[in-house]
Amino acid sequence: MREKAFCTNNFEWSASMVAGLYKARWAVELLFKELKQTLQLQSFFGENQNAVEWQIWAAMLTHLVLRYIKWKNNVACS
């Protein structure tokens, strides 16, 4: 039987620290959701690790450029 450790099993950390970790994790989840919705990142073109990493980096850079343009032009719409 394998033992599994979770952040919530660490009784040395305070509740606010664990809550902060989950809040940070949720922010990452929201970023990936936004990337998938904005850039239609539903499936990958390549099958090896390098191809997938390149597609993710390209999507993130494209998303960053689009957000910069939106910010620069004071656009409120999505």
GIHUVEN-V358332 format. One record per pair of residues at least 4 apart in sequence whose ideal C-beta (glycine too) atoms are under 8 Angstrom apart, sorted by the first residue. I is the first residue (numbers start at 1). J is the second residue. Records with the same first field share a line. If there is no record, write none. Layout:
I: J  J
This chain:
5: 9  10
6: 10
7: 13  18  21  22
8: 18
10: 18
13: 17  18
14: 18
15: 19
16: 20
17: 21
18: 22
19: 23
20: 24
21: 25
22: 26
23: 27
24: 28
25: 29
26: 30
27: 31
28: 32
29: 33
30: 34
31: 35
32: 36
33: 37
34: 38  63
35: 39  41  59  60  63
36: 40  41  42
38: 63  66  78
39: 59  62  63
41: 55  56  59
44: 51  52  55
45: 51  55
46: 50  51  52  54  55
47: 51  52
48: 52
49: 53
50: 54
51: 55
52: 56
53: 57
54: 58
55: 59
56: 60
57: 61
58: 62
59: 63
60: 64
61: 65
62: 66
63: 67
64: 68
65: 69
66: 70
67: 71
68: 72
69: 73  75
70: 75
